[in-house]
Amino acid sequence: MTPPNEYELYKFCPHCGKDLHSETINKEKTKKCESCGFIFWNKSKPVVSVILHNDGKVLMIQRATEPFKNYWVLPGGFTSYLEDAETAIRREAFEEVGVEIKLQKIIGTYLIDNDPRGIHLDIIFAGTTKDEITLHNEDLQWKYFSPEELPDKIAYKHREAITDWFKKGSKYD
Ligand SMILES: [Zn+2]
């Protein structure tokens, strides 16, 4: 699944409606409006995920919808406008699996270049919870996995992040 390149998609200035023209600024391909000066910068979007662990096992949920229908993922999602990553992952964990989480550390950031919705930068935390898991109806099921029994179908870069956590504790160790 190749994500759409927004650089290729946008043709008109969102401010004044005139044509956008390609322009390379500091080696970045941008789209610029000659009329009002607006520049479209082609940036990744931040997403957040959490490795919620218990007794050396990691909580994963199975997606019921596209993209990556039936794939297993860590709880998480997009950051909202004016929301920091910690607030976003607490909100997403509560929405998706109904738990309050205690955040421990960031495992790493992972570039997601295989999502049809676009290019994302996944900020992945480790954390714990004392609450019962209650699945949101968007997802099919949840399960705690040990490192030896991870499912075959894992979306995004979540296998890489879980492996980093199991082997080293974080991407930086
Ligand atoms: Zn314009």
py3Dmol code that shows the C-alpha trace and the ligand (Angstrom):
import py3Dmol

protein = """\
ATOM      1  CA  MET A   1       0.000   0.000   0.000  1.00  0.00           C
ATOM      2  CA  THR A   2       1.633   3.189  -1.177  1.00  0.00           C
ATOM      3  CA  PRO A   3       0.445   6.330   0.544  1.00  0.00           C
ATOM      4  CA  PRO A   4      -0.770   9.191  -1.640  1.00  0.00           C
ATOM      5  CA  ASN A   5       1.742  11.968  -1.994  1.00  0.00           C
ATOM      6  CA  GLU A   6      -0.068  15.154  -1.016  1.00  0.00           C
ATOM      7  CA  TYR A   7       2.526  17.020  -3.037  1.00  0.00           C
ATOM      8  CA  GLU A   8       1.094  15.374  -6.162  1.00  0.00           C
ATOM      9  CA  LEU A   9      -2.556  15.822  -5.096  1.00  0.00           C
ATOM     10  CA  TYR A  10      -2.865  19.531  -4.423  1.00  0.00           C
ATOM     11  CA  LYS A  11      -3.382  21.754  -7.468  1.00  0.00           C
ATOM     12  CA  PHE A  12      -4.946  24.962  -6.143  1.00  0.00           C
ATOM     13  CA  CYS A  13      -4.135  27.448  -3.403  1.00  0.00           C
ATOM     14  CA  PRO A  14      -6.417  26.923  -0.348  1.00  0.00           C
ATOM     15  CA  HIS A  15      -6.322  30.695   0.329  1.00  0.00           C
ATOM     16  CA  CYS A  16      -6.939  32.349  -3.024  1.00  0.00           C
ATOM     17  CA  GLY A  17      -7.806  29.456  -5.373  1.00  0.00           C
ATOM     18  CA  LYS A  18      -5.075  30.202  -7.935  1.00  0.00           C
ATOM     19  CA  ASP A  19      -2.794  27.482  -9.381  1.00  0.00           C
ATOM     20  CA  LEU A  20      -0.013  26.081  -7.204  1.00  0.00           C
ATOM     21  CA  HIS A  21       3.419  25.713  -8.818  1.00  0.00           C
ATOM     22  CA  SER A  22       6.207  23.310  -7.894  1.00  0.00           C
ATOM     23  CA  GLU A  23       9.125  24.941  -6.157  1.00  0.00           C
ATOM     24  CA  THR A  24      12.115  23.380  -4.412  1.00  0.00           C
ATOM     25  CA  ILE A  25      13.046  25.230  -1.211  1.00  0.00           C
ATOM     26  CA  ASN A  26      16.057  24.007   0.803  1.00  0.00           C
ATOM     27  CA  LYS A  27      15.932  20.705  -1.145  1.00  0.00           C
ATOM     28  CA  GLU A  28      12.249  20.152  -0.199  1.00  0.00           C
ATOM     29  CA  LYS A  29       9.674  19.887  -2.955  1.00  0.00           C
ATOM     30  CA  THR A  30       6.896  22.359  -2.164  1.00  0.00           C
ATOM     31  CA  LYS A  31       3.867  23.788  -3.950  1.00  0.00           C
ATOM     32  CA  LYS A  32       3.776  27.567  -4.027  1.00  0.00           C
ATOM     33  CA  CYS A  33       1.074  30.081  -4.913  1.00  0.00           C
ATOM     34  CA  GLU A  34       2.581  32.916  -6.964  1.00  0.00           C
ATOM     35  CA  SER A  35      -0.478  35.042  -6.311  1.00  0.00           C
ATOM     36  CA  CYS A  36      -0.608  35.204  -2.486  1.00  0.00           C
ATOM     37  CA  GLY A  37       2.662  33.535  -1.477  1.00  0.00           C
ATOM     38  CA  PHE A  38       1.119  30.490   0.242  1.00  0.00           C
ATOM     39  CA  ILE A  39       3.505  27.494   0.372  1.00  0.00           C
ATOM     40  CA  PHE A  40       2.411  23.869   0.845  1.00  0.00           C
ATOM     41  CA  TRP A  41       5.103  22.008   2.837  1.00  0.00           C
ATOM     42  CA  ASN A  42       4.829  18.251   2.435  1.00  0.00           C
ATOM     43  CA  LYS A  43       5.214  17.005   6.032  1.00  0.00           C
ATOM     44  CA  SER A  44       4.493  13.728   7.832  1.00  0.00           C
ATOM     45  CA  LYS A  45       1.711  13.642  10.453  1.00  0.00           C
ATOM     46  CA  PRO A  46       2.324  12.530  14.040  1.00  0.00           C
ATOM     47  CA  VAL A  47       0.602   9.449  15.405  1.00  0.00           C
ATOM     48  CA  VAL A  48       1.019   7.824  18.828  1.00  0.00           C
ATOM     49  CA  SER A  49       1.000   4.202  19.998  1.00  0.00           C
ATOM     50  CA  VAL A  50       1.614   2.403  23.272  1.00  0.00           C
ATOM     51  CA  ILE A  51       3.232  -0.883  24.238  1.00  0.00           C
ATOM     52  CA  LEU A  52       1.016  -1.733  27.217  1.00  0.00           C
ATOM     53  CA  HIS A  53       2.779  -4.603  28.917  1.00  0.00           C
ATOM     54  CA  ASN A  54       1.948  -7.039  31.676  1.00  0.00           C
ATOM     55  CA  ASP A  55       4.191  -9.925  32.832  1.00  0.00           C
ATOM     56  CA  GLY A  56       6.412  -9.563  29.748  1.00  0.00           C
ATOM     57  CA  LYS A  57       3.478  -9.692  27.347  1.00  0.00           C
ATOM     58  CA  VAL A  58       2.249  -6.897  25.089  1.00  0.00           C
ATOM     59  CA  LEU A  59      -1.369  -5.885  24.502  1.00  0.00           C
ATOM     60  CA  MET A  60      -2.438  -5.862  20.853  1.00  0.00           C
ATOM     61  CA  ILE A  61      -5.824  -5.291  19.239  1.00  0.00           C
ATOM     62  CA  GLN A  62      -7.113  -6.627  15.950  1.00  0.00           C
ATOM     63  CA  ARG A  63      -8.524  -4.052  13.533  1.00  0.00           C
ATOM     64  CA  ALA A  64     -12.063  -4.497  12.181  1.00  0.00           C
ATOM     65  CA  THR A  65     -11.800  -1.803   9.495  1.00  0.00           C
ATOM     66  CA  GLU A  66      -9.587  -0.765   6.596  1.00  0.00           C
ATOM     67  CA  PRO A  67      -6.802   0.090   6.268  1.00  0.00           C
ATOM     68  CA  PHE A  68      -5.146  -3.028   7.679  1.00  0.00           C
ATOM     69  CA  LYS A  69      -8.423  -4.809   8.407  1.00  0.00           C
ATOM     70  CA  ASN A  70      -7.769  -7.952  10.532  1.00  0.00           C
ATOM     71  CA  TYR A  71      -4.183  -6.861  11.248  1.00  0.00           C
ATOM     72  CA  TRP A  72      -2.956  -6.609  14.817  1.00  0.00           C
ATOM     73  CA  VAL A  73      -1.778  -3.227  16.134  1.00  0.00           C
ATOM     74  CA  LEU A  74      -0.792  -1.473  19.318  1.00  0.00           C
ATOM     75  CA  PRO A  75      -3.465   0.835  20.772  1.00  0.00           C
ATOM     76  CA  GLY A  76      -3.044   4.362  19.405  1.00  0.00           C
ATOM     77  CA  GLY A  77      -4.038   6.872  16.771  1.00  0.00           C
ATOM     78  CA  PHE A  78      -3.611  10.385  15.436  1.00  0.00           C
ATOM     79  CA  THR A  79      -2.723  13.301  17.669  1.00  0.00           C
ATOM     80  CA  SER A  80      -5.417  15.984  17.627  1.00  0.00           C
ATOM     81  CA  TYR A  81      -4.912  19.687  17.020  1.00  0.00           C
ATOM     82  CA  LEU A  82      -3.264  21.367  20.059  1.00  0.00           C
ATOM     83  CA  GLU A  83      -2.671  17.993  21.766  1.00  0.00           C
ATOM     84  CA  ASP A  84       0.748  16.769  22.902  1.00  0.00           C
ATOM     85  CA  ALA A  85       1.786  13.144  22.373  1.00  0.00           C
ATOM     86  CA  GLU A  86       1.253  12.117  26.014  1.00  0.00           C
ATOM     87  CA  THR A  87      -2.284  13.537  26.106  1.00  0.00           C
ATOM     88  CA  ALA A  88      -3.036  11.900  22.765  1.00  0.00           C
ATOM     89  CA  ILE A  89      -1.905   8.409  23.778  1.00  0.00           C
ATOM     90  CA  ARG A  90      -3.825   8.615  27.082  1.00  0.00           C
ATOM     91  CA  ARG A  91      -6.959   9.620  25.172  1.00  0.00           C
ATOM     92  CA  GLU A  92      -6.507   6.932  22.505  1.00  0.00           C
ATOM     93  CA  ALA A  93      -5.848   4.169  25.064  1.00  0.00           C
ATOM     94  CA  PHE A  94      -9.012   5.118  26.930  1.00  0.00           C
ATOM     95  CA  GLU A  95     -11.066   5.294  23.720  1.00  0.00           C
ATOM     96  CA  GLU A  96      -9.774   2.011  22.279  1.00  0.00           C
ATOM     97  CA  VAL A  97      -9.314  -0.281  25.268  1.00  0.00           C
ATOM     98  CA  GLY A  98     -11.003   1.637  28.105  1.00  0.00           C
ATOM     99  CA  VAL A  99      -7.993   2.026  30.388  1.00  0.00           C
ATOM    100  CA  GLU A 100      -6.070   4.748  32.194  1.00  0.00           C
ATOM    101  CA  ILE A 101      -2.361   4.273  31.475  1.00  0.00           C
ATOM    102  CA  LYS A 102       0.858   5.015  33.331  1.00  0.00           C
ATOM    103  CA  LEU A 103       3.439   6.088  30.759  1.00  0.00           C
ATOM    104  CA  GLN A 104       7.027   4.928  31.301  1.00  0.00           C
ATOM    105  CA  LYS A 105       9.175   6.064  28.383  1.00  0.00           C
ATOM    106  CA  ILE A 106       9.354   6.494  24.641  1.00  0.00           C
ATOM    107  CA  ILE A 107      10.556   3.334  22.862  1.00  0.00           C
ATOM    108  CA  GLY A 108      11.295   5.254  19.686  1.00  0.00           C
ATOM    109  CA  THR A 109       9.779   7.042  16.732  1.00  0.00           C
ATOM    110  CA  TYR A 110       9.015   5.053  13.586  1.00  0.00           C
ATOM    111  CA  LEU A 111       8.344   6.347  10.088  1.00  0.00           C
ATOM    112  CA  ILE A 112       5.157   4.762   8.721  1.00  0.00           C
ATOM    113  CA  ASP A 113       5.470   4.735   4.926  1.00  0.00           C
ATOM    114  CA  ASN A 114       2.998   1.935   4.164  1.00  0.00           C
ATOM    115  CA  ASP A 115      -0.315   3.503   5.257  1.00  0.00           C
ATOM    116  CA  PRO A 116      -2.652   4.506   2.391  1.00  0.00           C
ATOM    117  CA  ARG A 117      -3.788   7.533   4.425  1.00  0.00           C
ATOM    118  CA  GLY A 118      -0.358   9.190   4.205  1.00  0.00           C
ATOM    119  CA  ILE A 119       3.126   9.370   5.708  1.00  0.00           C
ATOM    120  CA  HIS A 120       3.085   9.256   9.499  1.00  0.00           C
ATOM    121  CA  LEU A 121       5.635   9.531  12.269  1.00  0.00           C
ATOM    122  CA  ASP A 122       4.655   7.051  15.000  1.00  0.00           C
ATOM    123  CA  ILE A 123       5.759   8.030  18.516  1.00  0.00           C
ATOM    124  CA  ILE A 124       5.674   4.790  20.491  1.00  0.00           C
ATOM    125  CA  PHE A 125       5.539   4.717  24.295  1.00  0.00           C
ATOM    126  CA  ALA A 126       5.805   1.930  26.838  1.00  0.00           C
ATOM    127  CA  GLY A 127       3.285   1.926  29.653  1.00  0.00           C
ATOM    128  CA  THR A 128       1.215  -0.101  32.061  1.00  0.00           C
ATOM    129  CA  THR A 129      -2.345  -0.200  33.300  1.00  0.00           C
ATOM    130  CA  LYS A 130      -4.158  -1.674  36.272  1.00  0.00           C
ATOM    131  CA  ASP A 131      -7.569  -1.464  34.589  1.00  0.00           C
ATOM    132  CA  GLU A 132      -9.638  -4.137  32.876  1.00  0.00           C
ATOM    133  CA  ILE A 133      -9.450  -4.105  29.072  1.00  0.00           C
ATOM    134  CA  THR A 134     -12.769  -3.087  27.498  1.00  0.00           C
ATOM    135  CA  LEU A 135     -12.659  -3.185  23.731  1.00  0.00           C
ATOM    136  CA  HIS A 136     -14.058  -0.403  21.573  1.00  0.00           C
ATOM    137  CA  ASN A 137     -16.446  -1.760  18.954  1.00  0.00           C
ATOM    138  CA  GLU A 138     -14.118  -0.597  16.160  1.00  0.00           C
ATOM    139  CA  ASP A 139     -11.871  -3.562  16.927  1.00  0.00           C
ATOM    140  CA  LEU A 140     -12.354  -7.329  16.727  1.00  0.00           C
ATOM    141  CA  GLN A 141     -10.467  -8.646  19.742  1.00  0.00           C
ATOM    142  CA  TRP A 142      -7.572  -8.022  22.098  1.00  0.00           C
ATOM    143  CA  LYS A 143      -4.825 -10.272  23.412  1.00  0.00           C
ATOM    144  CA  TYR A 144      -1.555 -10.097  25.342  1.00  0.00           C
ATOM    145  CA  PHE A 145       1.295 -11.572  23.268  1.00  0.00           C
ATOM    146  CA  SER A 146       4.699 -12.849  24.389  1.00  0.00           C
ATOM    147  CA  PRO A 147       7.711 -12.248  22.094  1.00  0.00           C
ATOM    148  CA  GLU A 148       7.609 -15.838  20.797  1.00  0.00           C
ATOM    149  CA  GLU A 149       3.942 -15.779  19.801  1.00  0.00           C
ATOM    150  CA  LEU A 150       3.481 -12.466  17.978  1.00  0.00           C
ATOM    151  CA  PRO A 151       0.848 -12.743  15.220  1.00  0.00           C
ATOM    152  CA  ASP A 152       1.900 -12.856  11.551  1.00  0.00           C
ATOM    153  CA  LYS A 153      -0.173  -9.887  10.454  1.00  0.00           C
ATOM    154  CA  ILE A 154       1.054  -6.801  12.302  1.00  0.00           C
ATOM    155  CA  ALA A 155       0.441  -3.359  10.778  1.00  0.00           C
ATOM    156  CA  TYR A 156       2.593  -0.228  10.558  1.00  0.00           C
ATOM    157  CA  LYS A 157       6.064  -0.643  12.193  1.00  0.00           C
ATOM    158  CA  HIS A 158       4.599  -2.147  15.338  1.00  0.00           C
ATOM    159  CA  ARG A 159       6.498  -5.438  15.051  1.00  0.00           C
ATOM    160  CA  GLU A 160       9.767  -3.484  14.873  1.00  0.00           C
ATOM    161  CA  ALA A 161       8.820  -1.384  17.919  1.00  0.00           C
ATOM    162  CA  ILE A 162       7.728  -4.416  19.964  1.00  0.00           C
ATOM    163  CA  THR A 163      10.957  -6.218  19.022  1.00  0.00           C
ATOM    164  CA  ASP A 164      13.020  -3.186  20.070  1.00  0.00           C
ATOM    165  CA  TRP A 165      11.175  -3.169  23.394  1.00  0.00           C
ATOM    166  CA  PHE A 166      11.525  -6.933  23.995  1.00  0.00           C
ATOM    167  CA  LYS A 167      15.231  -7.044  23.052  1.00  0.00           C
ATOM    168  CA  LYS A 168      16.602  -3.776  24.324  1.00  0.00           C
ATOM    169  CA  GLY A 169      13.956  -1.780  26.196  1.00  0.00           C
ATOM    170  CA  SER A 170      14.013   0.982  23.600  1.00  0.00           C
ATOM    171  CA  LYS A 171      15.327   1.958  20.169  1.00  0.00           C
ATOM    172  CA  TYR A 172      18.182   3.858  21.831  1.00  0.00           C
ATOM    173  CA  ASP A 173      19.672   1.163  24.094  1.00  0.00           C
TER     174      ASP A 173
END
"""
ligand_1 = """\
1
ZN
Zn -2.838 31.837 -3.122
"""
view = py3Dmol.view(width=600, height=400)
view.addModel(protein, "pdb")
view.setStyle({"model": 0}, {"cartoon": {"style": "trace"}})
view.addModel(ligand_1, "xyz")
view.setStyle({"model": 1}, {"stick": {}})
view.zoomTo()
view.show()
